[in-house]
Structure formats: C-alpha cells, structure tokens
Amino acid sequence: MKIINEGIESSDINGYSRIDYFDDEKTRRLSDIYKEVLSLLGEDPDREGLNLTPERVAKSLQFLTQGYVIKPEDIIRSAMYEEKYNEMVIVKDIELFSLCEHHMIPFMGKAHVAYIPKRHITGLSKIARVVEAYARRLQLQERLTVQIRDCIHETLDPLGVAVVIEARHMCMVMRGIQKQNSVTTTSAFTGDFLNNVSTREEFIHLIGSKLY
C-alpha cells in the first residue's frame, strides 16, 4: 500500500506501536472547514473540549476514506499462486465499516466472499483487504458489493465469484425512518455462481452455517 503524505503520528502503548499517516495540507484545510461547521452549528470551536475537534475530524476522515489511495487489484496480485484447486474458497463474516455517500453516516456489517479458482489462488487475508479497501471510501452498499466482485473476478480470473453483504445503515437508524433493526442484504455473482443454481445454493448454505 502506497500512501503519499507527510504527517506522521505515532503512539506506543504497552509496547504496541502504531503509526498513522496524514497529509498535512489536507489536514489543515479540513480542520478549517470543520471549525466553521462547529460555528454554524452554534458551538464555540475554541472552547475546551472542542478546540482540537476539527483536527481530530480531519484525521478521522482521512483514515475512514484511505481506500481512495489503495489499489485493490495490487493487493491480490501481491499474493497470487498457481494451484491445482478448483473447489469453492469462502472467506465469510468479514467485518466492514463504511460511510454512506448520501449523508456521510456510517453503515457496518459483514461481507461473505467466495471464488472458484481456475488456475490461481490468493492469500485469504487479501480477500479481507480488498473488502476493506473498497469499504474505506464514500460508498453505496450496492456499489461496494459489485466492486469487490469485479476486482476478484478481473484479477484472479476464476471460474466464478460470489459476494454477499449484510449491513445496518445508521442513516436509517439515527435519522429518517429510524428503524432500529433493519438489515440490508446485497449480492453479486459471476461465472459458476451466476449460471449454476446448485453452486449458488451451496454458497448461500455455507455462509449461513456455523461449522466451527
């Protein structure tokens, strides 16, 4: 993953080191904007408790949208191997967090991804990283589902790809219709998953089963 930026924040807590990268100019400009937002909302952006909020929000948004500077195809290509295996590979219950592009309010849930290799397989963690790369953008769940499917299909060239996402949208929970327990499910298929009913049904059955 290549991120072009200059600002670096690091922390060391109980021996655990974390380094965050931020674009200094972007942080400054976003901070100015959010300071104005706080004023428009009737707050005092200079009071204790809020005086550092614009910068925190600026950095938070850069983290939550870091997918724009990641190429998901490169993630898969970094761990592609030739293997004589042509049965279903499923990575399910991949947690995802994204921002709805309509209101910039979070939606969160799980992705279930499967593919049937033709010639190449990829590292299992790479599937989860592809989900993360696309989720860390302003998104629609429908688009996110298709982007994950297309990336895996076009990069690995498998016999088929299946993606199902189940998510709760805070724009439906916190505002608008305010339905607390609604869940949105989207799916996208290619190849054998699209053309073979039994293959698709096996996938649906397996992602709904607890096998461990």
N, C-alpha and C positions, 0 to 999 in steps of 0.2 A: 504494500500500500504506500503510495507516494502522496504526501500532503505538503503543499508549498505554503509555508508560513514561517513566521519569525518568533512569535511569542511562545514562550515555554513556561509552563507551571509544573512544579514537581512537589511531591509530598512523600514523606517517609513516616509511616505509622506502624509501629511494632515490627519493623523490619521489612514492611511491604512498601515498595517504591512504585509510584505511578507518575507518569509524565504525560501531560496534556499539551497539545499544540494548538495555538491560536494565531490567526492573522491579526497583527497589531492594528493595522489601519481599519480593518473590518470591525474589530472590537471597539475602537474609538468611535466610529461612525454610528454603529448600532447603539452604543451607550448614549450618545447624544440624542438619538431618536427616542429611546425608551425613557430618558429623563423628561423629554417633552410629553410623552404619553402619560407619565405619572402626574405631571402638572395638569394635563387636560382632564384627568380623572378626578381632580380635586385634591390631590395629595401634595405634600411638600417633599420633593425629591431630595432635599438637603437634610431632612431630619434624620436622627439616629434610627437605624433600622432600615432606612431606605436609601441612605447616601451611597451605598455600594451596590444596590439592586440593579441599576442599569447595566453595570459592567457584568454582574453575575448573569443577567438575562442574555446579554450579548454572547457570552461564552457558552451558556447553555444552548442557545440556538445553533451555534456553530457545531457543537457536539451532536445535537439531535438531527442535523442535516449534513453530517460528514459524508453521507453516501454520494453526494454530488462529485466528490473528488476521488471516488473509488471506482475502478473498472471491474465489475463482477466477473467478466469473462477471464480477466487475468488471474482472478482467484482460482478458478477451476483449472486453468492451464498450468498453474504453479504446481499442481499435483495430479497430473494425468498419467495413467499407466495402462499399458496393454495387458489385458487379462481375458482368458477364455471363460467368461462367465456371462450367461445370458438369461439369468433369472432376475426377479424383481429386487431392487435395492430401495429400502424405505428408511428415511430419517423423519420421524414424527415428533410431534409435541415440541417443535422449535419455537421458543418464546419470541415474540416480536412486539416492538413498540414503535409507533409511527405517529406523524402529525397529519391530520386531515387537512387537505389543502383549502377547503372551503372556509374553515373557521380557525385553523391552526390550533385545534384542540386535539389531545391525544386519542388514538384508538390502539387497543392492545389485544393480543390473543396468541394463537398458536398456528403455525404452519406445518402441514404434513406434505412431504415431498418424496416422490418415488421416480425411479427411472429403470429402464431395462437396457443394460449395456449391449451394444453391438460389437464393439472392439475395445473401447476404453472405459475405464472406471476412474473415479476421482476420490480424493480423500473425503471421508464422511464429514469432517469439520468444514470442508469447503462448501458443502451444501448449506450448512447453517450460516456461513459467512456471506453467501450470496443473498440469502433471505435478509440478513442484517444490512447489507449494502443498499438494497433497494428500499428497505423499510426506513432507513435513515435519510429520507427525503420528504418533501411535502407530497402526500400521496392520496390516492383513492384505493380502496381495498381491491376493487375490480382490476385496476391497472397493475397494482402490485402483484396480484396473482398471475397475470399474463406475463409480466416482465420476468418473474422467476422462471416460469415455464420456458419462455423463449430463450433465455440465457443458457439454460442447461441443454435444451434441445439443439441450439445452434452451435454450442461449443463442444459438447461431447458426441454429438451425432448418434444418439442412442436409438433403440427400437421404439421407444416411447417415453413420455414424461407425464407425470400426474402431479398436480398441486391443488391442495385444498387448504383454505384459510378460514379459521373461525375467530371472530373478533368482536369485542364490545367497543362501541364508539361513544366517547364522552360527550360528543355533541348531541347525542340522543338521550344521554343520562342526565347531564348537568343543565342543559338548556333545551329549547324547542319542545319536543313532545314529552321529554322527561320520563321515558320508560326505562326503569332501572335494570331489568333483566333480559332485555333484548340482545340477541346474538346474531350477527350477520355471517353467513357462510357463502364463500365463493369457490369456484373450482375451474380448472383449466387442464385440458388433456391434449396430447399429441400421439400419433402412431398407434401402437397396440392398445393403449388405454382408451383411445378415441374410437377405434374400429372394432375392438373385441370386448363384447359385453362381459364375458366371464372374467377377463383380466381386470377390467374396471371394478367389477363387483368384489374381486379378491382384494384389491387395494382398499376399497371402502371398508370391507370387513376387517382387514388387518389394522387400519388406523383407529378403528373403534374398539379393538380388543386390548386387554391387558395381559400381556404374555410374560410378564416378569413379576 
